Amino acid sequence: MKIVCKHPTAHRDYEFEEKYEAGLVLKGSEVKSLRDGKASIKESFGIVQDEEIFLLNSYIAPYEGANIFNHDTKRDRKLLLNRKEISRLIGKTQIKGYTLVPVKVYFKNGRAKLEIALAKGKKRHDKREDIKKREAEREMEKALKKNMKY
């Protein structure tokens, strides 16, 4: 499994409820550009339209060898999911506070996949609590390592 790109701040800004693996509907030049690792999902998000799910605002760089047959870099891309998963996401995203956040783009068995998460945005105090927990765990690990040396 080759990871193309990750969302850099997804884990910090959102609390994930569920994760799904979705296929991407791409053009040929987009696939070649993804294989080169020239993509970004930092500003992208998922949206439900007409009982289908789309990835908006994702960036895939133009492929140099495609000439005039190149793709639009920020076009909407359809996500391929099972009917049950789509209906579940439609119901959950209508609840206030839930959003579809892309986590990473990768290749699995030669096909481009997107890991998308149903998430709630974290508040400032939630982020502070996470930082405190992380620092406490680091201090405990340091203390354990220090005691192990003796």
Secondary structure, 3 states (H helix, E strand, C coil): CEEEEECCCHHHHEEEEEEEEEEECCCHHHHHHHHCCCEECCCCEEEEECCEEEEECCEECCCHHHHHHCCCCCCCEEEECCHHHHHHHHHHHCCCCEEEEEEEEEEECCEEEEEEEEEEECCHHHHHHHHHHHHHHHHHHHHHHHHHHC
